[in-house]
Amino acid sequence: MGLFGWFRRKPSVVLLNDKIWLTTAAKLDGVREAVRERVGQDAVIVVAAHFPASLREVRKHLEASGLNVQPAEGSDASKQLFEAARRGEAVVAALVETLAGITPPDGPAAEPLPVTILVAERHLLRAKDDALIAFAEFLAPPGRIGFHLSLEDALLRALGGAAVASTLQQLGMKENEAIESRMIARQLGRAQKKIARIAVLDRPADSAEEWVRLNCPELLREER
């Protein structure tokens, strides 16, 4: 049994509302609960991140909770996803860059199976998020994607995450609650476009914070 029915004529990914948490710890718990909700419903649940440090962090958190998480990495990532599905190992961890580089397998289209992709962050550049959405459009039925963010993430800090967190806490928001705000989602999109304009490079980095230091020093000056 395979994963993908490739090259749909009219792809339509199911994009869930972003979930924004107060802290990184709350975000990791949120991803864990989202995984548990989908276990048994999807052939594969892909837990993804843009940066290796984030992927290590979320995978460690899931495994500490007793979930079996298999990696999909390198040139064999597509094969690893198929094999995980066949073995019934429903949770797979992968970098967004790896998923975006997967190409359709040879041979006839595989039997359609549902896949949910849970992303532990948004990149500072919207094009990186869009690459993952393009991958999900290959899936049949279309892949479901949900982004989980924290007000401690580098992108949210660029929007004044600490001030937003203080306001939300004053309004009674608890750490184990998430907000799904279209207004904040639009602000995030505008922030990503601004960062794309002021970024001087796009060098690989282990974490979002390192990416900012290497590629967008102007953003650091603005945060200060």
N, C-alpha and C positions, 0 to 999 in steps of 0.2 A: 504494500500500500504506500502510495507516494504522498507528496505534499502539495505539489503545484499543478494547476492547469494553466500553462503559460500563454502569454500573449492574447489576453482577452481583447475582443474588438472594442468594447466600451468599458474600460476599467473604471471602477468606482470604489476607492478605498473608504472604509468606515472610520472616520476620524472622531474619536471621543473628545469630550471637553477636557482641557488641561486641568489637572488637579494640583493646586498650589498649597503647600504645607508650610507651617511656621518654621520648622527646623529640619535639618537633614535627617535626624533620628526619626522624626515623624514621617518624613517622606519614605524612608526605607521600610518602616512598618506598613505604610500605605501600599507600596509595591508588593510587599509580602502578602497582604490581605487580598489584593487584586489577583495575584497568582493563585491563591487558594480558591478564590471564587470561580476561576476558569478551569481548574483541574477537573478532568472528567467531562468537560464540555468541548474542549478543543483537542485536536490531534497534537498540536504543539503550542506551547506558550513560549515565546521568545522574549527574554529579558535583555534589553539592549541599553547601551550607553555610548556616548560619543568619545569618551576619554577612558583609557585603561584604568586609571585610578578609580573612577566612578564604577566601572564594571567590577573591579575587584571588590569594592566596598559592598555593592548590592549582592553580588554572588555570595560573599562571606556571610552576609546577614541572612540570606535565604537558607543557606546550608546550616547555619546555627539554629534555624527554626525546624530542622529536620527534613527540608525539601532536597530532593536529589536533583542537582543542576549539572547538566552536561555542557561542555564548551563546543562552540562551532567557530573555528578559526582557520586562518590561512587559506590555501588554495583548495582544500578539501571541505570547506564549510558547507557547501550544498550537500555533499554526500553525508556529512555528519548529521545534518538536519533530517535527511531521509532515514538514516539508520536509527536515530533517536526516536523517531515516530514509530518505526517498526518494532522497536524494543519496548515501546510503551513508556519511554522516559520523556515525559511531556514537557519538562522545563529545560530550555536551552539558553545559554548566555552567549551573547555575541556583540562585537563592536558594530556600530552603525556602518562604519566604513567597510567592514567585511560583508555585511548584508547587501549594501549598495553595489558591491562588486560581483555578487553572485549572478551567473548567467544561466539560462534555461538548460535543463538536461537534454541529452540526445534522446531520440525516440518519441513515441506518442505521448500525448498529454496524460499526466497522472490523474488518478481518481481525485476529485475535489475533496478537500478536507479543510475544516475551519482552523485558522491560525490567528492568535492574538499576539500583538507586539506591544510590550510595556516598556517604555523608555524612561530611564531614571534621570533624565535631564533634557533640556533643550540646548542646542549649540548656540554660541554667540552669533553665528551666521545662519540666517534662515535657509540658505541654499543647502546646508548640511542636513537640516530637518527634511527639506523637500526631497533629498536623495533617498531618504528612508521611505517616504510616502510613495515615491516612484517604485521602489522595490515591492511595497505592499500591493501596488496595483497589478503586479504579476499574478497574485494569488487568486484562486478561484475555488470557493467564493472569495470576494475581496477581503484582504486582511483587515483586521481591526487594529487601530493604533491608539494608545493612550499615553500621553506624556505626563510624568510626575515631576514637579519642581518644588524647590524649597526657597524660602525667602533668604536663605543663606547661600544660594547658588550665585555664581559670579554674574550671571545675566540679571538676576533679580536685584542684586546689590547695585547694579548700574541704574536701576529704577528707584533707588532709595529703599532697599529692602528692610533695613532696620527701622526706618520711620513708619513704613507700612505695617510691619509686625507690631510695633508699639500701638498704633491706632487700632488694629484688629483685636489685640488683646484687651484694650480699653473697652471695646465694643462687646467683649465677652467671648471671643473666639478661643477655643481650647486647642492645646497642642495636637491632640489626636483628631482634629477636624481639618478638613480641606475645603478650600473655596474653589468654585468653578465660575469665574467671572469673565464674561466676554469683553468687558471694558479693559481688564488687565491683560487679557489675551491680545487685544488690539495694541495696547501699549508695548507689549513684548515684541510684537511684529515690527513696530516702528523703531524700537531700540535696536533690534537686529539689523534693520536696514541702515541705521545710523552707524553702527559698528562696522558694517561692511564698507561704508564710505571712508571711515577714518583708519581702518586697519591697514598697516603697511605691508604685512606679509600674511601667509597662512602656513607657518611651519608646524610640523607635528609636535604635540605636547602630551605629557602624561595626564595632566589635569586641566580643567578650565582656567584655574588661576595661572598656571604656567603658560597657557596659550595667550592669555592677556599680556603677560610680561613679555613674551617673545614677539607678539604680533600687533598689539594695540596699546602701546605705552600711554597714548593720550587718554585712554579710558581710565588708567590708573590715576593720572593727574586730576581727572574730573571727580573721581571718588574721594580724593583728598579734600 
